[in-house]
Amino acid sequence: MTYTIASETIKTIRKGEADFHIHTGFLMAPRAGFEISNRCPSQYKLMLVEAIRNGWIEPVAYMKDSEYMWEKLKD
């Protein structure tokens, strides 16, 4: 049996790290976030909001190392 392993690796960027936010001159935006559907029952939304506020659930962004390298080269 033959296995092919991708040579590409993934960069993990966590909230609080320098590269978590995208800076474009006047604008700044986080790379990752949460989107809760309007159809989500309110009691679940409240639980999710509490978990996010308490740090039990945190946003994490993933980028290919090659993309991250090109982005850093632009700086």
C-alpha positions as CSV (number, residue, x, y, z in Angstrom):
1,M,0.0,0.0,0.0
2,T,1.3,3.5,-0.9
3,Y,0.6,6.6,1.1
4,T,1.1,10.1,-0.2
5,I,1.8,12.8,2.4
6,A,1.2,16.4,1.5
7,S,4.3,18.5,1.7
8,E,2.1,21.5,2.6
9,T,1.7,22.2,6.3
10,I,-0.9,24.3,8.1
11,K,-0.3,27.3,10.3
12,T,-2.6,27.7,13.3
13,I,-3.3,31.2,14.4
14,R,-5.1,31.7,17.7
15,K,-6.9,34.7,19.2
16,G,-4.4,36.9,21.0
17,E,-1.5,36.1,18.6
18,A,-0.1,39.0,16.5
19,D,-1.3,37.7,13.2
20,F,-4.8,36.8,14.3
21,H,-6.1,40.1,12.9
22,I,-6.0,41.2,9.2
23,H,-4.7,44.8,8.9
24,T,-5.5,46.7,5.7
25,G,-4.5,50.3,6.4
26,F,-7.5,51.8,8.1
27,L,-9.4,48.5,8.7
28,M,-8.7,45.6,11.0
29,A,-10.7,42.4,11.1
30,P,-10.2,39.0,12.9
31,R,-9.2,36.1,10.7
32,A,-11.7,33.8,12.4
33,G,-15.0,34.2,14.2
34,F,-18.3,32.6,15.0
35,E,-21.5,32.9,13.1
36,I,-24.7,31.8,14.8
37,S,-27.8,31.2,12.6
38,N,-30.9,33.2,13.2
39,R,-32.7,29.9,13.3
40,C,-30.6,28.8,16.4
41,P,-32.9,28.6,19.4
42,S,-32.2,31.5,21.9
43,Q,-31.3,29.2,24.8
44,Y,-28.5,27.7,22.6
45,K,-27.3,31.1,21.6
46,L,-27.1,32.1,25.2
47,M,-25.1,29.0,26.0
48,L,-22.7,29.7,23.1
49,V,-22.3,33.3,24.1
50,E,-21.5,32.3,27.7
51,A,-19.0,29.7,26.5
52,I,-17.3,32.2,24.2
53,R,-17.2,34.9,26.9
54,N,-15.6,32.5,29.4
55,G,-13.0,31.3,26.9
56,W,-14.3,27.7,26.7
57,I,-14.8,28.1,23.0
58,E,-12.3,30.3,21.1
59,P,-11.9,31.2,17.4
60,V,-8.9,29.6,15.6
61,A,-7.8,30.5,12.1
62,Y,-5.9,28.1,9.8
63,M,-3.7,29.0,6.8
64,K,-1.5,27.1,4.5
65,D,2.2,27.8,5.4
66,S,2.7,29.0,1.9
67,E,-0.1,31.5,2.1
68,Y,1.2,32.7,5.5
69,M,4.7,33.1,4.1
70,W,3.5,35.2,1.1
71,E,1.5,37.4,3.5
72,K,4.5,38.0,5.7
73,L,6.6,38.8,2.7
74,K,4.1,41.5,1.7
75,D,4.8,43.2,5.1
